[in-house]
């Protein structure tokens, strides 16, 4: 079993760290919010008073942070955490950030003889809690193989996407598609309801038809159709609209750099921006269902 320094234990990082503890690893956690560390410590992790204390003697350093600038500030510019990390440690950043941020971290770490991986995740809060996340990894193959057993303590699928930054590219492509099919699912469900159909009946029909997709099958956005999802809990928990907007922004930035056509991504971004401005920014992204309901009324 490994010693792990874990930084950032919010909605996603907290359950991930707890699963590492349950897998038998020695985990020391740090977060700017002491309250967020409490459930992880209660599960058996040790609390650190600083990022430096969290990474001291760690074989693996795992981070789950809100944005690329925060990642760079932690490791390179502000806290300069790379200076406190052993050259034998492997840094695994699970944040969803711009590919350039991941490459910048890898470059700065390499200059100090430290190996890194960008390993953003798919599966949401429910996947983090259940230990069923998918890790999409960029970096050197030997480092990927070294990290695989640790990552499998937090998830069930681990993919090597390519070199540094490739994990982030794959993740933002996935999340752009997620936004597009969530919007399409919500639109179709509202169309059916507005024309007298029961949303659960319509969902079952589409699940056995060509409209079947992940949002419909596992994350139904219509309230009351599926018990365990945010839609049936007032759209609380899950993946916030604000975070979806961040990820869509990353996808569109990547599209501009590669001169890729992303008309559906642009439309999805526009709808989620408006939805966030309507007061839904901190609700789950499946709440886009309410956007269609409001338009109809």
N, C-alpha and C positions, 0 to 999 in steps of 0.2 A: 504494500500500500504506500501511497505517496504523501508527501507534505505539500499542501496547497495554500498559497496566499490568494484570497478572493476579494476583489475590490468592486463594490457596487452591488448591494443586495436588496434591490427594490423588487417590483412585481415579478420580474424575470430572474434576476440574479439570486434573490433569496431562496426560492425553491430549488434552483440549480445547486447552490451551495449545500442546502440540506440533503439533497440526493447524494452529493459527494460524501457527506458525513455518513449517510446510511450505507454507502458502498464500502466504508471502512477507512477512508482517507482521513488524515489529520488536517483539518481545515482551520485557518485563521482568517477572519473576515474584517473588513473595514468599510465603513460608509460614512459620508458626511452627516447622515441622520442616525444618531444612536438608537432611535426607536426601531429603525429597520433592521438593526443587527439583533434585536432581542429574540425573535423567533428562531433565528439561525443558531444563536448561542444556546437557546433552550433545547435545540435538537442535538447539541453536542459539539458545536464549533467553538473556537476560542475567539474572543473579541480583541482587536488590536486598537491601540490609541492613535495610530497614524498609518498611512500607507507603507512607510518604511518598516514599521514593526510587522505589518502583515506579510511582507515579502521576505523578511529576514530568514535565511535558511530554507526557503521554499524550493522544491524541485520544479513546481509549476506555479506560474502566476496567471490567474484568470481574472479578466475584467469584463464587466457588463455595464456600459456607460451610455448616457443619452445622445452624445453627438461626437463627431470627429474632432472639432476644436477642443472638447473636454478631454478626449483621449490623448491628443497631442500635448495638451497642457499638463496632464498628469505625468506622462512618461518623458517628455522632451523639454518643454519650455518653462513651465512654472514649478511644479513639484520636482521635476527632473528625476523621476523615480528610477529611470534606467541606471542612474549612478548608484542606487542602493541594491540593485538586483545582481545576484551572482551570475557569473559567466556560464555556469553549469545549469542555470534555470532555463525553462522554456516558457516564453510569454505567449499566452493564448488570449487574444482580445475577441470577445464574442459580441461586441457592440455592432450595430448596423451603422456604418459610416461610409463616407466617400472612398472609392478605391485609392485616391491620392493620399488620403489620411493613412490608410493601411500601409501603403508603400513608404510614406515618410517615416512611420514608426519602424518598419522593417529596416530601412536604411540607417536610421539613427542607432538602432539596436545592434546592427551588424558592425558598426564602427566601434562598438564596445565589446564585440565578441559574443553577443547575446542573440539567440535564435528566437524568432517570433512566428506566429501564425495568425492570420485573420480568420475567424471562425464564427461568423454570424449564424443565427439560428432561425429555424422556422418551426411553428407549432404553437406559438402563443403561450399565455400564462397557463392554460390547462395542460399543454404539453410539458412546460417546465415543472409543474406540480407532479405530473404523472411520470416524469422521466422518459418521455417519448419524443423529445425534440429531434429535429434533423439538423445536423451541423454541416455547414457548407464551407469548406476550408481552403484557404489559399496559403501557399508557402512551399518549402522544400519537402519532397516526399519522405526523406528519413525523419524529419521533424513531425510530419503528419502521422507516420507509423508510431512514433514515440507517444504522441498525444492520443491516439485512437482509444486505448483502454480507458483512459481518464474520461474522454468524451462519452464513451459508452456507459459510463456511470451516471450520465445526465440525459442521455438520449438513446434512440434505437437505430438511427441512421446517421452514418458519417461518410461524407463524400469529399474527395479531393478534387477541387475544381481547377487547380493549376497553380501558378506562381503567386507571389504576394499580390493582393488586390483582387485576384480572381474570385475568391470567396464572396467579396463584396459585390462584384459585378453580377454573379449568379443570384445573390440574395435580392438585389434591387430589381432584377428582371422578374424574379418570382413574385415580389410584392407588387410590382406594377400589374402583373396578370391577376393577382389576388384582388386588387382594387377594381379592376375591370369586371371580373366575373361576379364580385359582390354587388356592384352597381346593377349589372344586368339581371341578377337574381332578384334583387329588390324591386326593380322596375317590372319584371314579369309577374311577380307575386302581387304587386299592387294593381296591375292591370286585371288580373284574375279576380281579386277581391272587389274591385270597382264594378266588375261585371257579374257579381253575385256568387262567385265561387268561394268555397271554404279554403283558406290558405293551406291547411294540412292536407286536404284532399288533393289540391293542385300540386303541392310539394311531392306527394307520393306518386302522382302521375308523371311529373317531370323527372323524378328519380329513376323511373323505369323507361325513360324516353331519351331522346338525343340532347336534351337540355341539362342532363345530369352534370353536376360539378361539385367541387369541394364545399363551396359556401352553402349550397343547397343541402348537401348530404350530411355535413358535420357541423355547420355553423349557421343554421337557418336564421335569417335576419327578421322573420316575422314573429312578433310576440306570441307565445303560447304554443307554437308548433313543436318546439324541442325544449325540454325542461332544463337541460344543463348548460345552455348557452346564454351569453349576455342579453340577447333579445328578450328572454323571459325573466330577466332580473333587472329590468329598467335600464338595460344597456350599460350596467356597471361592470367593472373588471374588464379583462381582455386587453385588446390592443387599441389604444386611444386614437381618435381621429387626428389629433395633433401629430402623433407619431407616424400615422399613415401619410399625412401631408409631408412630413420630413422625408420619408422614404421615396415618395413620388417625386419630390424635388431632386433627390439624388439620382433617380432614374432619368429624369429629363436632362439634368446636367450631363450625365454620361452620354445621352443621345445627342446632345449638341456637340460634344467633343468628337463623337464618331460619325456625325452627320447622318444619324439614323432617323428614319421616319417613325414617330411615336404619336400618331393622332389620337389613339384611344387612351394612351397614357396622359396626354395633355388634357383631354376631356375629363378623365377621372380626377386629375389634379384640380381642375376648375370646379368640379362639383364638390369635392371634399373641402376645398378652401371656403366655398360659400356655406357649406354645412357647418364648418367650424365657426364661421362668423355668426351663424345663427344660434350659437350658444352650445354646440354639441362637441366642442373641441376635446373635452376630457372624458367623453363617453366612448364606448366601444365603436369601432369603425363600421360595424354592422348596422348602427343607428342611421346609416344613410337611407334605410327604409323609411324613416320619418320624413326625409326630404321629399320623397314622392307623395307621401300622404299629404303633406302641407301644400304641395303644388296643386293637388286635386281639389283641396278645400278652398 
